[in-house]
Each structure stands twice: as structure tokens, then as C-alpha cells.
Amino acid sequence: MPPARKRSRSYDPARTRAAVLGQFGAVRDAVRRLEGEQLARPTRLGGWTVRELVVHIGMAVTAVHRAVAQPAPATADAVLLDWPFATAANSAAIDAFTRDLTAQHPDLDAHLADVDASLRDLLAEQPGTRLLRTNVGALSLDDYLVTRAVELVVHTDDLNAAVPGLDVPFDRQALAATTRLLADALAVKAPGGSTEVRVPPYAVVQCVEGPRHTRGTPPNVVETDPLTWVRLATGRLAWREALDEAKVSASGERADIGALLPVMS
């Protein structure tokens, strides 16, 4: 768990809902173009094929359904920034669930259509303040949907990596929310003000213990683009590789944040 709690930034609920639906819709459109050989391709995720990855993307969305089906907790006892640090704990169960679900749904297009329709119905019925029991504790539906945007963006990138030329687009708001949440998670993991991490145009955070910067050009700066940051923050890209390929710039003696990555795995 992170060493300190930090108040999560706010996310516009309407934009978050639109982002989740938009990113999932982009995945659905792309999956319709996939053929058997492409669906059997390996991915960078623990032995999953593309077919299993697609089913997992649907599963990440229907996590909302499963949470809503449970009794609502009495009070919220978690914050959104708790979530990135708790995702690895359930990896074995998620793997088994994904493989079982893949066997149950050979028709991916029909399965994703059902997921999309049921999500739209659920969001039309449920208020954003509805509390859900999640793997980190009780969160509101509005906050939990931010985590679904993150899952969709991260796994859309996994899908694009597995199928060259597929090029599933990224919903701008979904990518923005993902970038910000993962940047804020880094600031929680390494609190401080000596290093500025910039991910234009979506996020700037201060982190790492040391002399606090107050004005002018910060002495320690890390800068990269949103997708590179998402890959670094989730362990899809190694820090040294990103530096060697000039995908990230780091200046200053406290700008080497490689030991702090990933923040979510």
C-alpha cells in the first residue's frame, strides 16, 4: 500500500461515463475486424491470447455489474487513489476467471454487444453516488468508473501491441483520466516536491523527497507523453528502455524515477 493517503482529484462524472462507453465502443469496433489467426496471437499478459485479452476487457467492464449486484456498503471507506496499489493482489483469480469466461463466450461480437447494452442500462439506472464494494473497499460508482477507464486504456494498448496495424483509438477523456490517476499514484508512492513529472497535456505532479521547488525552472524534471507514461506506470515499458529510446526525458540528480516504477501492476 502507499505510504501516505492523498486526497484524490475530482473527475467529471458525465465525462467519465462517456469515456468508458467511448473506449469500450472503440474496442468493440476493432474486435469485429479480427480473424481467427489474429485472435490466437499471444499478448504481453501472462500467456493470454488476443481472444482472452478481449474477454478480459469485457470482464473489466462487467466488474461494475458485479459490484452493483452486491448490497451497497453503509459508508465509503476507500479513496480512488487506493485502487492502483491493490490491482496485483487478485491476479491469479483474475487469470482463472478470464480463461473460464473465454470458454463460455466463443462469439466475441455478441458477448461485447451484451456487455455494452447492459452497461448502458445500468448507468441509466444507478446514481453516481451509489456505493460499491470493490477490492480496495467501498467506492462510489463515479469513482469506480474512473478505474474502469484506466483498465480500458491500459488493455486497449495491450491489444494494439498484440495486433500490429489494429490501431484502436484512445478516447481523449479516458486517456486523460488514466494519465492523471497514475501520475497522482506516483506522487502518493513517493511523496515530496523535489521532482516534477510532466505528462502534457494531462498531468503535472510533484514527487520525491528532497528540496522543494517553489519558482522558476524545477531542478529535477521528468517529461513524457501520455501513452509512454501509462506503459511506464503499469510495467509495460522499462524506465531504462524509455530513456534509451528517447521516449522520456529526465534532467537533474533526482529525476531517475526508475526505482519507483511501476506504480500499478
Secondary structure in CASP SS format (residue, H / E / C, confidence):
PFRMAT SS
TARGET T0000
AUTHOR 0000-0000-0000
METHOD secondary structure of the structure
MODEL  1
M C 1.00
P C 1.00
P C 1.00
A C 1.00
R C 1.00
K C 1.00
R C 1.00
S C 1.00
R C 1.00
S C 1.00
Y C 1.00
D C 1.00
P H 1.00
A H 1.00
R H 1.00
T H 1.00
R H 1.00
A H 1.00
A H 1.00
V H 1.00
L H 1.00
G H 1.00
Q H 1.00
F H 1.00
G H 1.00
A H 1.00
V H 1.00
R H 1.00
D H 1.00
A H 1.00
V H 1.00
R C 1.00
R C 1.00
L C 1.00
E C 1.00
G H 1.00
E H 1.00
Q H 1.00
L H 1.00
A C 1.00
R C 1.00
P E 1.00
T C 1.00
R C 1.00
L C 1.00
G C 1.00
G C 1.00
W C 1.00
T E 1.00
V H 1.00
R H 1.00
E H 1.00
L H 1.00
V H 1.00
V H 1.00
H H 1.00
I H 1.00
G H 1.00
M H 1.00
A H 1.00
V H 1.00
T H 1.00
A H 1.00
V H 1.00
H H 1.00
R H 1.00
A H 1.00
V H 1.00
A C 1.00
Q C 1.00
P C 1.00
A C 1.00
P C 1.00
A C 1.00
T C 1.00
A C 1.00
D C 1.00
A C 1.00
V C 1.00
L H 1.00
L H 1.00
D H 1.00
W H 1.00
P H 1.00
F H 1.00
A H 1.00
T C 1.00
A H 1.00
A H 1.00
N H 1.00
S H 1.00
A H 1.00
A H 1.00
I H 1.00
D H 1.00
A H 1.00
F H 1.00
T H 1.00
R H 1.00
D H 1.00
L H 1.00
T H 1.00
A H 1.00
Q H 1.00
H C 1.00
P C 1.00
D C 1.00
L H 1.00
D H 1.00
A H 1.00
H H 1.00
L H 1.00
A H 1.00
D H 1.00
V H 1.00
D H 1.00
A H 1.00
S H 1.00
L H 1.00
R H 1.00
D H 1.00
L H 1.00
L H 1.00
A H 1.00
E H 1.00
Q C 1.00
P C 1.00
G C 1.00
T C 1.00
R C 1.00
L E 1.00
L E 1.00
R E 1.00
T E 1.00
N C 1.00
V C 1.00
G E 1.00
A E 1.00
L E 1.00
S E 1.00
L H 1.00
D H 1.00
D H 1.00
Y H 1.00
L H 1.00
V H 1.00
T H 1.00
R H 1.00
A H 1.00
V H 1.00
E H 1.00
L H 1.00
V H 1.00
V H 1.00
H H 1.00
T H 1.00
D H 1.00
D H 1.00
L H 1.00
N H 1.00
A H 1.00
A H 1.00
V C 1.00
P C 1.00
G C 1.00
L C 1.00
D C 1.00
V C 1.00
P C 1.00
F C 1.00
D C 1.00
R H 1.00
Q H 1.00
A H 1.00
L H 1.00
A H 1.00
A H 1.00
T H 1.00
T H 1.00
R H 1.00
L H 1.00
L H 1.00
A H 1.00
D H 1.00
A H 1.00
L H 1.00
A H 1.00
V H 1.00
K H 1.00
A C 1.00
P C 1.00
G C 1.00
G C 1.00
S C 1.00
T E 1.00
E E 1.00
V E 1.00
R E 1.00
V E 1.00
P C 1.00
P C 1.00
Y C 1.00
A E 1.00
V E 1.00
V E 1.00
Q E 1.00
C E 1.00
V C 1.00
E C 1.00
G C 1.00
P C 1.00
R C 1.00
H C 1.00
T C 1.00
R C 1.00
G C 1.00
T C 1.00
P C 1.00
P C 1.00
N C 1.00
V E 1.00
V E 1.00
E E 1.00
T E 1.00
D C 1.00
P H 1.00
L H 1.00
T H 1.00
W H 1.00
V H 1.00
R H 1.00
L H 1.00
A H 1.00
T C 1.00
G C 1.00
R C 1.00
L C 1.00
A C 1.00
W H 1.00
R H 1.00
E H 1.00
A H 1.00
L H 1.00
D H 1.00
E C 1.00
A C 1.00
K C 1.00
V E 1.00
S E 1.00
A E 1.00
S E 1.00
G C 1.00
E C 1.00
R C 1.00
A C 1.00
D C 1.00
I C 1.00
G H 1.00
A H 1.00
L H 1.00
L C 1.00
P C 1.00
V C 1.00
M C 1.00
S C 1.00
END
